[in-house]
């Protein structure tokens, strides 16, 4: 019975993470549309503010009942890493390097999280997880390198360094959330991120004042509500909830599906090309993620350690 409940909980957690990944993948199409009329900092600020407004009716339930002053040494880096520094570094990186090179670097996040989880939480990494990570990373490399865009990098070295830093912030954020989620409601952690992001990107509010009413068409309003409510709040909340219930290394492996979802939605909604190579690479990424979810470990002492971990 306990095993069935554990399996059911894992399925629900994976479903929540997968829903977050799909929302993140779809968000790139929406972002490309809104960035035609609004500055990046204004878009990020509006997303954070929207998420915060949606959370306000539930704020009393989200106030932590077991807050400890010492937790600030984790909470402050958590919100600083993401959304603050992550969005800041990645947005600047994409102005200096190509999206293909940035995509390859972004594929390192699951690897960084897996390594961090092994040392910080003593998470066992099975051979299936390693194989799955290698497949998904390789798939992302091919997927991003064959996007077919004729891009020119202004300063690829600096851009790639900024992108690498952004990935370190993202991985650090996931690991801290994994640690804090043992005592804090994942939605409370999401609320912390929304508050910090709103304050950090407050200068972007000036873009709202200078945008003019003509810019705010029904399409733009719908897209901004979608980005703020479903992506910034919903996706982050569901991912935070999911990673609190399964191994961080397994939860992070789903991140490599984001470019897959992005290319598919671009093909379906914007009519962008989808080559056979991209299709094959997407299949490899998906296969890697599925294989990586297998938790079987070497037989010697595995049952005893797995039981201890579950307890």
C-alpha atoms as a printed R data frame, in Angstrom:
    type eleno elety resid chain resno      x      y       z
1   ATOM     1    CA   UNK     A     1  0.000  0.000   0.000
2   ATOM     2    CA   UNK     A     2  2.844  2.361   0.941
3   ATOM     3    CA   UNK     A     3  4.613  1.514  -2.329
4   ATOM     4    CA   UNK     A     4  1.441  2.329  -4.291
5   ATOM     5    CA   UNK     A     5  1.107  5.686  -2.517
6   ATOM     6    CA   UNK     A     6  4.766  6.439  -3.247
7   ATOM     7    CA   UNK     A     7  4.333  5.581  -6.936
8   ATOM     8    CA   UNK     A     8  1.181  7.670  -7.132
9   ATOM     9    CA   UNK     A     9  2.979 10.605  -5.493
10  ATOM    10    CA   UNK     A    10  5.846 10.281  -7.964
11  ATOM    11    CA   UNK     A    11  3.452 10.328 -10.927
12  ATOM    12    CA   UNK     A    12  1.721 13.467  -9.590
13  ATOM    13    CA   UNK     A    13  5.087 15.157  -8.972
14  ATOM    14    CA   UNK     A    14  6.347 14.307 -12.463
15  ATOM    15    CA   UNK     A    15  3.056 15.547 -13.951
16  ATOM    16    CA   UNK     A    16  3.453 18.879 -12.135
17  ATOM    17    CA   UNK     A    17  7.043 19.251 -13.363
18  ATOM    18    CA   UNK     A    18  6.037 18.305 -16.909
19  ATOM    19    CA   UNK     A    19  3.233 20.893 -16.847
20  ATOM    20    CA   UNK     A    20  5.763 23.527 -15.725
21  ATOM    21    CA   UNK     A    21  8.139 22.574 -18.535
22  ATOM    22    CA   UNK     A    22  5.352 22.793 -21.133
23  ATOM    23    CA   UNK     A    23  4.393 26.261 -19.860
24  ATOM    24    CA   UNK     A    24  8.029 27.407 -19.964
25  ATOM    25    CA   UNK     A    25  8.413 26.064 -23.486
26  ATOM    26    CA   UNK     A    26  5.257 27.824 -24.664
27  ATOM    27    CA   UNK     A    27  6.304 31.053 -22.950
28  ATOM    28    CA   UNK     A    28  9.116 31.699 -25.456
29  ATOM    29    CA   UNK     A    29  6.595 32.175 -28.272
30  ATOM    30    CA   UNK     A    30  4.611 34.603 -26.106
31  ATOM    31    CA   UNK     A    31  7.792 36.413 -25.062
32  ATOM    32    CA   UNK     A    32  8.911 36.907 -28.650
33  ATOM    33    CA   UNK     A    33  5.577 38.584 -29.392
34  ATOM    34    CA   UNK     A    34  5.484 40.920 -26.365
35  ATOM    35    CA   UNK     A    35  9.157 41.889 -26.711
36  ATOM    36    CA   UNK     A    36  8.307 43.484 -30.064
37  ATOM    37    CA   UNK     A    37  6.540 46.307 -28.209
38  ATOM    38    CA   UNK     A    38  7.912 46.274 -24.626
39  ATOM    39    CA   UNK     A    39 11.481 46.376 -23.206
40  ATOM    40    CA   UNK     A    40 12.741 43.149 -21.550
41  ATOM    41    CA   UNK     A    41 12.920 44.638 -18.032
42  ATOM    42    CA   UNK     A    42  9.355 45.914 -18.363
43  ATOM    43    CA   UNK     A    43  8.123 42.496 -19.432
44  ATOM    44    CA   UNK     A    44  9.865 40.745 -16.524
45  ATOM    45    CA   UNK     A    45  8.605 43.343 -14.018
46  ATOM    46    CA   UNK     A    46  5.037 43.015 -15.291
47  ATOM    47    CA   UNK     A    47  5.236 39.218 -15.077
48  ATOM    48    CA   UNK     A    48  6.471 39.348 -11.488
49  ATOM    49    CA   UNK     A    49  3.917 41.958 -10.463
50  ATOM    50    CA   UNK     A    50  1.075 39.968 -12.040
51  ATOM    51    CA   UNK     A    51  2.148 36.828 -10.184
52  ATOM    52    CA   UNK     A    52  2.318 38.773  -6.928
53  ATOM    53    CA   UNK     A    53 -1.165 40.242  -7.413
54  ATOM    54    CA   UNK     A    54 -2.622 36.778  -8.064
55  ATOM    55    CA   UNK     A    55 -0.972 35.511  -4.857
56  ATOM    56    CA   UNK     A    56 -2.296 38.318  -2.629
57  ATOM    57    CA   UNK     A    57 -5.653 36.643  -1.757
58  ATOM    58    CA   UNK     A    58 -3.729 33.603  -0.469
59  ATOM    59    CA   UNK     A    59 -0.989 35.504   1.347
60  ATOM    60    CA   UNK     A    60 -2.153 34.536   4.860
61  ATOM    61    CA   UNK     A    61 -1.949 30.834   4.004
62  ATOM    62    CA   UNK     A    62  1.512 31.318   2.518
63  ATOM    63    CA   UNK     A    63  3.049 32.989   5.588
64  ATOM    64    CA   UNK     A    64  5.521 30.416   6.973
65  ATOM    65    CA   UNK     A    65  4.574 29.149  10.429
66  ATOM    66    CA   UNK     A    66  8.029 27.793  11.211
67  ATOM    67    CA   UNK     A    67 10.223 30.634   9.989
68  ATOM    68    CA   UNK     A    68 13.711 30.726  11.414
69  ATOM    69    CA   UNK     A    69 15.990 33.744  11.104
70  ATOM    70    CA   UNK     A    70 18.842 31.448  10.149
71  ATOM    71    CA   UNK     A    71 16.910 30.380   7.025
72  ATOM    72    CA   UNK     A    72 17.625 33.777   5.491
73  ATOM    73    CA   UNK     A    73 21.067 32.480   4.542
74  ATOM    74    CA   UNK     A    74 19.233 30.166   2.133
75  ATOM    75    CA   UNK     A    75 16.187 32.272   1.235
76  ATOM    76    CA   UNK     A    76 18.164 35.353   0.170
77  ATOM    77    CA   UNK     A    77 20.443 33.468  -2.259
78  ATOM    78    CA   UNK     A    78 17.425 31.489  -3.523
79  ATOM    79    CA   UNK     A    79 15.488 34.579  -4.639
80  ATOM    80    CA   UNK     A    80 18.659 36.387  -5.715
81  ATOM    81    CA   UNK     A    81 19.734 33.491  -7.952
82  ATOM    82    CA   UNK     A    82 16.292 33.160  -9.548
83  ATOM    83    CA   UNK     A    83 14.488 35.146 -10.769
84  ATOM    84    CA   UNK     A    84 16.804 38.145 -10.202
85  ATOM    85    CA   UNK     A    85 20.302 37.261 -11.401
86  ATOM    86    CA   UNK     A    86 19.143 34.468 -13.716
87  ATOM    87    CA   UNK     A    87 16.897 36.729 -15.802
88  ATOM    88    CA   UNK     A    88 19.428 39.591 -15.676
89  ATOM    89    CA   UNK     A    89 22.376 37.492 -16.886
90  ATOM    90    CA   UNK     A    90 20.498 35.445 -19.477
91  ATOM    91    CA   UNK     A    91 18.758 38.456 -21.048
92  ATOM    92    CA   UNK     A    92 22.135 40.164 -21.485
93  ATOM    93    CA   UNK     A    93 23.790 36.959 -22.676
94  ATOM    94    CA   UNK     A    94 21.303 36.606 -25.530
95  ATOM    95    CA   UNK     A    95 22.257 40.067 -26.816
96  ATOM    96    CA   UNK     A    96 25.910 39.007 -27.124
97  ATOM    97    CA   UNK     A    97 25.844 35.352 -28.225
98  ATOM    98    CA   UNK     A    98 23.613 33.235 -30.448
99  ATOM    99    CA   UNK     A    99 20.591 31.358 -29.136
100 ATOM   100    CA   UNK     A   100 22.194 28.140 -30.428
101 ATOM   101    CA   UNK     A   101 25.306 28.554 -28.279
102 ATOM   102    CA   UNK     A   102 23.176 29.655 -25.327
103 ATOM   103    CA   UNK     A   103 20.985 26.584 -25.761
104 ATOM   104    CA   UNK     A   104 23.975 24.259 -25.612
105 ATOM   105    CA   UNK     A   105 25.187 25.907 -22.391
106 ATOM   106    CA   UNK     A   106 21.675 25.789 -20.914
107 ATOM   107    CA   UNK     A   107 21.690 21.995 -21.296
108 ATOM   108    CA   UNK     A   108 24.261 21.868 -18.493
109 ATOM   109    CA   UNK     A   109 21.694 22.696 -15.784
110 ATOM   110    CA   UNK     A   110 20.546 19.093 -15.110
111 ATOM   111    CA   UNK     A   111 24.182 17.964 -14.929
112 ATOM   112    CA   UNK     A   112 25.051 20.738 -12.455
113 ATOM   113    CA   UNK     A   113 22.003 19.907 -10.315
114 ATOM   114    CA   UNK     A   114 22.779 16.175 -10.366
115 ATOM   115    CA   UNK     A   115 26.355 16.814  -9.196
116 ATOM   116    CA   UNK     A   116 25.199 19.255  -6.522
117 ATOM   117    CA   UNK     A   117 22.473 16.906  -5.279
118 ATOM   118    CA   UNK     A   118 24.972 14.060  -5.024
119 ATOM   119    CA   UNK     A   119 27.259 16.067  -2.719
120 ATOM   120    CA   UNK     A   120 24.652 18.102  -0.803
121 ATOM   121    CA   UNK     A   121 21.832 15.567  -0.371
122 ATOM   122    CA   UNK     A   122 23.695 12.308  -1.026
123 ATOM   123    CA   UNK     A   123 21.247 11.476  -3.813
124 ATOM   124    CA   UNK     A   124 22.135  8.201  -5.505
125 ATOM   125    CA   UNK     A   125 22.664  8.637  -9.232
126 ATOM   126    CA   UNK     A   126 21.914  5.417 -11.090
127 ATOM   127    CA   UNK     A   127 23.507  4.437 -14.380
128 ATOM   128    CA   UNK     A   128 20.124  5.066 -16.025
129 ATOM   129    CA   UNK     A   129 20.164  8.660 -14.726
130 ATOM   130    CA   UNK     A   130 23.666  9.202 -16.125
131 ATOM   131    CA   UNK     A   131 22.725  7.727 -19.505
132 ATOM   132    CA   UNK     A   132 19.516  9.778 -19.560
133 ATOM   133    CA   UNK     A   133 21.407 12.991 -18.792
134 ATOM   134    CA   UNK     A   134 23.971 12.327 -21.515
135 ATOM   135    CA   UNK     A   135 21.247 11.578 -24.072
136 ATOM   136    CA   UNK     A   136 19.175 14.660 -23.204
137 ATOM   137    CA   UNK     A   137 22.211 16.958 -23.234
138 ATOM   138    CA   UNK     A   138 23.325 15.530 -26.577
139 ATOM   139    CA   UNK     A   139 19.829 15.933 -27.974
140 ATOM   140    CA   UNK     A   140 19.689 19.583 -26.882
141 ATOM   141    CA   UNK     A   141 23.082 20.247 -28.486
142 ATOM   142    CA   UNK     A   142 21.866 18.936 -31.854
143 ATOM   143    CA   UNK     A   143 18.495 20.622 -31.436
144 ATOM   144    CA   UNK     A   144 19.962 24.064 -30.833
145 ATOM   145    CA   UNK     A   145 22.817 23.785 -33.330
146 ATOM   146    CA   UNK     A   146 20.437 22.959 -36.190
147 ATOM   147    CA   UNK     A   147 17.827 25.643 -35.613
148 ATOM   148    CA   UNK     A   148 18.587 27.158 -38.988
149 ATOM   149    CA   UNK     A   149 18.877 30.757 -37.794
150 ATOM   150    CA   UNK     A   150 21.470 32.978 -39.421
151 ATOM   151    CA   UNK     A   151 22.606 34.697 -36.239
152 ATOM   152    CA   UNK     A   152 25.707 36.757 -35.589
153 ATOM   153    CA   UNK     A   153 27.247 36.957 -32.129
154 ATOM   154    CA   UNK     A   154 28.419 40.431 -31.107
155 ATOM   155    CA   UNK     A   155 30.663 39.102 -28.326
156 ATOM   156    CA   UNK     A   156 30.272 35.312 -28.053
157 ATOM   157    CA   UNK     A   157 32.919 34.837 -25.344
158 ATOM   158    CA   UNK     A   158 31.300 37.322 -22.952
159 ATOM   159    CA   UNK     A   159 27.814 36.172 -23.925
160 ATOM   160    CA   UNK     A   160 28.636 32.524 -23.256
161 ATOM   161    CA   UNK     A   161 30.219 33.413 -19.913
162 ATOM   162    CA   UNK     A   162 27.071 35.296 -18.893
163 ATOM   163    CA   UNK     A   163 24.913 32.362 -20.013
164 ATOM   164    CA   UNK     A   164 27.076 29.940 -18.025
165 ATOM   165    CA   UNK     A   165 26.694 32.153 -14.954
166 ATOM   166    CA   UNK     A   166 22.929 32.213 -15.463
167 ATOM   167    CA   UNK     A   167 22.890 28.401 -15.521
168 ATOM   168    CA   UNK     A   168 24.895 28.265 -12.294
169 ATOM   169    CA   UNK     A   169 22.311 30.561 -10.700
170 ATOM   170    CA   UNK     A   170 19.472 28.370 -11.973
171 ATOM   171    CA   UNK     A   171 21.094 25.185 -10.658
172 ATOM   172    CA   UNK     A   172 21.883 26.813  -7.312
173 ATOM   173    CA   UNK     A   173 18.286 27.984  -7.019
174 ATOM   174    CA   UNK     A   174 16.940 24.455  -7.614
175 ATOM   175    CA   UNK     A   175 19.247 22.962  -5.000
176 ATOM   176    CA   UNK     A   176 18.307 25.566  -2.391
177 ATOM   177    CA   UNK     A   177 14.596 25.049  -3.092
178 ATOM   178    CA   UNK     A   178 15.127 21.307  -2.620
179 ATOM   179    CA   UNK     A   179 16.684 21.987   0.796
180 ATOM   180    CA   UNK     A   180 14.078 24.523   1.966
181 ATOM   181    CA   UNK     A   181 11.071 22.537   0.723
182 ATOM   182    CA   UNK     A   182 11.473 20.066   3.590
183 ATOM   183    CA   UNK     A   183 10.102 22.767   5.919
184 ATOM   184    CA   UNK     A   184  8.532 25.422   3.683
185 ATOM   185    CA   UNK     A   185  5.489 25.209   1.445
186 ATOM   186    CA   UNK     A   186  6.802 25.281  -2.164
187 ATOM   187    CA   UNK     A   187  4.176 27.929  -2.983
188 ATOM   188    CA   UNK     A   188  5.572 30.065  -0.143
189 ATOM   189    CA   UNK     A   189  8.993 29.832  -1.784
190 ATOM   190    CA   UNK     A   190  7.359 30.830  -5.087
191 ATOM   191    CA   UNK     A   191  5.816 33.860  -3.356
192 ATOM   192    CA   UNK     A   192  9.267 34.848  -2.054
193 ATOM   193    CA   UNK     A   193 10.541 34.709  -5.643
194 ATOM   194    CA   UNK     A   194  7.658 36.852  -6.916
195 ATOM   195    CA   UNK     A   195  8.252 39.530  -4.264
196 ATOM   196    CA   UNK     A   196 12.010 39.607  -4.869
197 ATOM   197    CA   UNK     A   197 11.568 39.693  -8.661
198 ATOM   198    CA   UNK     A   198  9.073 42.556  -8.479
199 ATOM   199    CA   UNK     A   199 11.426 44.645  -6.349
200 ATOM   200    CA   UNK     A   200 14.557 43.750  -8.323
201 ATOM   201    CA   UNK     A   201 13.017 44.632 -11.682
202 ATOM   202    CA   UNK     A   202 11.150 47.678 -10.374
203 ATOM   203    CA   UNK     A   203 13.079 49.992 -12.771
204 ATOM   204    CA   UNK     A   204 11.177 48.228 -15.551
205 ATOM   205    CA   UNK     A   205  8.014 49.949 -14.327
206 ATOM   206    CA   UNK     A   206  9.132 53.075 -16.170
207 ATOM   207    CA   UNK     A   207  8.527 51.203 -19.424
208 ATOM   208    CA   UNK     A   208  4.865 50.838 -18.486
209 ATOM   209    CA   UNK     A   209  4.529 54.586 -18.017
210 ATOM   210    CA   UNK     A   210  6.091 55.341 -21.413
211 ATOM   211    CA   UNK     A   211  4.494 52.512 -23.401
212 ATOM   212    CA   UNK     A   212  1.261 54.371 -24.211
213 ATOM   213    CA   UNK     A   213 -2.267 52.971 -24.219
214 ATOM   214    CA   UNK     A   214 -2.157 52.099 -27.918
215 ATOM   215    CA   UNK     A   215  0.415 49.396 -27.210
216 ATOM   216    CA   UNK     A   216 -1.915 47.536 -24.839
217 ATOM   217    CA   UNK     A   217 -4.007 45.644 -27.327
218 ATOM   218    CA   UNK     A   218 -6.242 42.753 -26.150
219 ATOM   219    CA   UNK     A   219 -3.617 40.323 -27.503
220 ATOM   220    CA   UNK     A   220 -0.819 41.921 -25.460
221 ATOM   221    CA   UNK     A   221 -2.928 41.954 -22.292
222 ATOM   222    CA   UNK     A   222 -3.840 38.260 -22.703
223 ATOM   223    CA   UNK     A   223 -0.211 37.317 -23.323
224 ATOM   224    CA   UNK     A   224  1.013 39.283 -20.289
225 ATOM   225    CA   UNK     A   225 -1.632 37.687 -18.062
226 ATOM   226    CA   UNK     A   226 -0.583 34.289 -19.406
227 ATOM   227    CA   UNK     A   227  3.113 34.999 -18.746
228 ATOM   228    CA   UNK     A   228  2.524 36.402 -15.261
229 ATOM   229    CA   UNK     A   229 -0.148 33.996 -14.003
230 ATOM   230    CA   UNK     A   230  0.531 30.701 -15.733
231 ATOM   231    CA   UNK     A   231  4.274 30.899 -16.448
232 ATOM   232    CA   UNK     A   232  5.865 33.023 -13.703
233 ATOM   233    CA   UNK     A   233  3.501 31.858 -10.957
234 ATOM   234    CA   UNK     A   234  2.047 28.558 -12.166
235 ATOM   235    CA   UNK     A   235  5.147 27.031 -13.745
236 ATOM   236    CA   UNK     A   236  7.530 28.086 -10.977
237 ATOM   237    CA   UNK     A   237  5.057 26.955  -8.319
238 ATOM   238    CA   UNK     A   238  4.454 23.549  -9.879
239 ATOM   239    CA   UNK     A   239  8.154 22.972 -10.490
240 ATOM   240    CA   UNK     A   240  9.024 23.978  -6.922
241 ATOM   241    CA   UNK     A   241  6.316 21.621  -5.658
242 ATOM   242    CA   UNK     A   242  7.505 18.777  -7.885
243 ATOM   243    CA   UNK     A   243 11.199 19.088  -7.009
244 ATOM   244    CA   UNK     A   244 10.300 18.990  -3.325
245 ATOM   245    CA   UNK     A   245  8.942 15.439  -3.772
246 ATOM   246    CA   UNK     A   246 11.397 13.683  -6.085
247 ATOM   247    CA   UNK     A   247 15.188 13.645  -6.470
248 ATOM   248    CA   UNK     A   248 16.577 16.963  -7.665
249 ATOM   249    CA   UNK     A   249 18.642 15.212 -10.356
250 ATOM   250    CA   UNK     A   250 15.513 13.642 -11.863
251 ATOM   251    CA   UNK     A   251 13.422 16.809 -11.606
252 ATOM   252    CA   UNK     A   252 16.119 18.903 -13.298
253 ATOM   253    CA   UNK     A   253 16.409 16.496 -16.239
254 ATOM   254    CA   UNK     A   254 13.006 17.688 -17.478
255 ATOM   255    CA   UNK     A   255 14.491 21.169 -18.062
256 ATOM   256    CA   UNK     A   256 16.072 19.910 -21.285
257 ATOM   257    CA   UNK     A   257 12.572 19.423 -22.695
258 ATOM   258    CA   UNK     A   258 12.007 23.213 -22.698
259 ATOM   259    CA   UNK     A   259 13.747 23.824 -26.074
260 ATOM   260    CA   UNK     A   260 11.855 20.843 -27.496
261 ATOM   261    CA   UNK     A   261  8.515 22.370 -26.465
262 ATOM   262    CA   UNK     A   262  9.657 25.779 -27.713
263 ATOM   263    CA   UNK     A   263 10.478 24.505 -31.209
264 ATOM   264    CA   UNK     A   264  7.243 22.506 -31.423
265 ATOM   265    CA   UNK     A   265  5.091 25.482 -30.360
266 ATOM   266    CA   UNK     A   266  6.999 27.734 -32.765
267 ATOM   267    CA   UNK     A   267  6.196 25.268 -35.534
268 ATOM   268    CA   UNK     A   268  2.514 24.969 -34.545
269 ATOM   269    CA   UNK     A   269  1.774 28.631 -33.727
270 ATOM   270    CA   UNK     A   270  4.277 30.726 -35.694
271 ATOM   271    CA   UNK     A   271  4.704 28.381 -38.654
272 ATOM   272    CA   UNK     A   272  8.450 28.031 -38.112
273 ATOM   273    CA   UNK     A   273 10.341 25.195 -39.772
274 ATOM   274    CA   UNK     A   274 10.812 21.821 -38.102
275 ATOM   275    CA   UNK     A   275 13.540 19.789 -39.809
276 ATOM   276    CA   UNK     A   276 13.992 15.994 -39.641
277 ATOM   277    CA   UNK     A   277 17.209 16.547 -37.663
278 ATOM   278    CA   UNK     A   278 15.351 18.633 -35.080
279 ATOM   279    CA   UNK     A   279 12.605 16.014 -34.848
280 ATOM   280    CA   UNK     A   280 15.171 13.267 -34.273
281 ATOM   281    CA   UNK     A   281 17.033 15.394 -31.703
282 ATOM   282    CA   UNK     A   282 13.756 16.100 -29.872
283 ATOM   283    CA   UNK     A   283 13.075 12.344 -29.735
284 ATOM   284    CA   UNK     A   284 16.552 11.766 -28.261
285 ATOM   285    CA   UNK     A   285 15.943 14.402 -25.559
286 ATOM   286    CA   UNK     A   286 12.602 12.822 -24.666
287 ATOM   287    CA   UNK     A   287 14.157  9.344 -24.558
288 ATOM   288    CA   UNK     A   288 16.931 10.651 -22.316
289 ATOM   289    CA   UNK     A   289 14.464 12.160 -19.845
290 ATOM   290    CA   UNK     A   290 12.385  8.953 -19.730
291 ATOM   291    CA   UNK     A   291 15.450  6.729 -19.234
292 ATOM   292    CA   UNK     A   292 16.781  9.067 -16.558
293 ATOM   293    CA   UNK     A   293 13.669  8.535 -14.414
294 ATOM   294    CA   UNK     A   294 14.621  4.886 -13.841
295 ATOM   295    CA   UNK     A   295 15.831  4.720 -10.241
296 ATOM   296    CA   UNK     A   296 17.409  1.260 -10.236
297 ATOM   297    CA   UNK     A   297 20.827  1.267  -8.618
298 ATOM   298    CA   UNK     A   298 23.502 -1.430  -8.268
299 ATOM   299    CA   UNK     A   299 22.208 -4.448  -6.361
300 ATOM   300    CA   UNK     A   300 24.704 -4.495  -3.509
301 ATOM   301    CA   UNK     A   301 23.050 -2.750  -0.582
302 ATOM   302    CA   UNK     A   302 20.656 -0.907  -2.859
303 ATOM   303    CA   UNK     A   303 17.473 -2.092  -1.178
304 ATOM   304    CA   UNK     A   304 18.652 -1.080   2.255
305 ATOM   305    CA   UNK     A   305 19.799  2.374   1.129
306 ATOM   306    CA   UNK     A   306 16.707  2.973  -0.960
307 ATOM   307    CA   UNK     A   307 14.502  2.109   2.026
308 ATOM   308    CA   UNK     A   308 16.480  4.490   4.230
309 ATOM   309    CA   UNK     A   309 16.171  7.253   1.654
310 ATOM   310    CA   UNK     A   310 12.407  6.721   1.385
311 ATOM   311    CA   UNK     A   311 12.046  6.941   5.155
